[in-house]
Amino acid sequence: MRSATWKEAIARLRSSAGGPERPDQMAALYAALTGEPPVNALHLVEECDGGRLYRCSDGFVDAMADANELLVRLGDEDAAKKDKASTTFSAQMAESDAASMSAAE
């Protein structure tokens, strides 16, 4: 089986239920995670047939990895405390979501 071209992958994503995040949403997440201007979040790789393919900047990848490590650690701490509600993890997720939504406005 051949691998899909990026055009085919984008077409599948567009037809999926939730669809991919838009570049402005990703830029807002970058700004929320780093406190830096969202212009540094994504780099345009290719443009074709009205679609655009971006890649995350190295700084964005690092920020997402750091955020993931924090969430894993908090989840582990909640589990060690036998906190079935994952209180600390959930609070961090809520804070991150609020910061990202605020940056998107």
Secondary structure, DSSP 8 states (H G I E B T S, - for coil): -----HHHHHHHHHHSSS----HHHHHHHHHHHHSS-GGGSEEEEEEETTEEEEEE-HHHHHHHHHHHHHHHHHHHHHHHTT-TT-HHHHHHHHHHHHHHHHHH-
